[in-house]
Amino acid sequence: MVKTYSAKPDEIVRRWYVVDATDQTLGRLSTHIATILRGKHKPMFTPHMDCGDFVIVINAERVRVTGNKLEEKMYYHHSGYPGGLRETRLKDQLAKHPERVIGNAVRRMLPKNLLANKVILKLKIYAGPEHPHKAQNPEELRF
């Protein structure tokens, strides 16, 4: 009988990756990032453990979308008060806060539980080409 392997916290080795979002499709980029954050690319993946790696996304402002999403895709936010629904087009969101576009896409691809709250903290997103994580010696990751 083969026993199911379950990763222990001290066995998990975390690596740092840099992803350049220039001319990458938003959805495809987000699925790859979510997979790495979760740790599903590792053979020691354990669903109830945080086995994933850190991901640094640069050039978030240059991410690409297909079709008419720039004009038609809407982001909704409600303040909790009557009449407090706010909506923002993807085009405006990319202009003001490009980090939120990728962050929201990745967050929504993670499971809806407490583990996702820990996993999303390993995602670092920057609008431009510079990031302050040089000391971690991140590896460049291409998709």
N, C-alpha and C positions, 0 to 999 in steps of 0.2 A: 504494500500500500504506500502510495506517495503522499507525503504530507504537504500541505499548502504552505508556501513560504510567506512569512510576515516580517517586514523590515523592522528593525529596532532603531530607536532614535540615535544611538551612537554610531550606527552603521551608515547613516545617511551622509553623503558627501555632496555639498552644494557647490555648483560652479556658477560663474557669471558670464552672461552672453550679451553682446551688443547686436541689436537689429536695426538696420537702416530702413525706414519706412518710405523712402523716396520711390514713387511710382509703384508701390505695392497696393494691391486691392485690399480694402479695409477688412472685409469678411475673411478672406483667405489668410491674411496676416494675423488676424485675431485668433483664428483657430490654432495656428501654429504656436502662437504665444501662450494660449491657454493650455495647450498640451505640455509645453515645457514647464510652465509654472506649476502645473499639477503633478508632474513627474511621470507622466504616462509613457514617455520615451525611454524610460529606464527599465531594465529587466526586473529590478527589485520593487516595482510599483506596488504599493499597498493602498487600497482605497480609503482607509480611515486615517492614514498618516500623511503628513506634509512632506513628500519626498522630492518635491520639485526644486528647480534652480531659479536663480535670479535672472531677470531679463531687463535690459536697458533699451528703450526705444528712442532713437534719435530721428530728427527730421519729421516729427509727427505732422507738421503743417503741410507736408508734401504727399500725404497719403491720397490714394486715388479711389474713386467710387465709379461704378458703372451705371449706365442708364440715366434716368432723370432724378437720381437720388439727391443730388445737390439742391435741387429746387423743391422736391416733393417730400423727402424724408423729414419728419418732424420729431423733435424731442419734447416731451411733456414733463412738467414739474408742477406740483400742487403744494401751496403753502399750508394747507390745512384749514384755511379760512374760506367762507363763502365767496365765490368769484375769484378764488386764488389760483386758477389754472393758468400756467404760463406755457407758451409753446414757442419753440425756436427751430428754425430751419437748419438743416445740416450745413448749408453754405455759411450762415452766420456763426454757427458754433465753431466751424473750422477757422473762421477769421478771428474770433475772439479767444477761444479756448480749445486749440487742437488736441491738447492732452486729454481732455474729457471725452472726445470722440472715440479714441482708441481705448481709453480706460473703461468706458461704458460698454463697448463692444466685447471686450475681454471679460469683464465682470459678469455679463449676462450669459457667457458661455461656461461659467463655472457652476458647480452645484450650489443650490440655495441652502446653505447651512453654515455653521460656525467655522468649519474648516476653510470655506471660501474667503472668510474675512481675514484669516491668517495668510492664505495663499496670495491674495491680491496685494498685500503689503510688499511682496517681493518684486512687484512690477514698478519700474521707474520710467517715466515718460517725459521727454523733453522736446519742445517745439523745434529747436535749432539743432545744429550738428555737434554742439559741445555738451559734455556731461561731467559731473564732478566725481566720477567713480573710477578714475584711472588707477588708484591704489589697489583695486581688487583684481587688476590684470584681466579684464573681460576678453573673452574670445569673440571674434566676429562670427555671426551666424547668418547664413544665406538660405533662402527658400527657393 
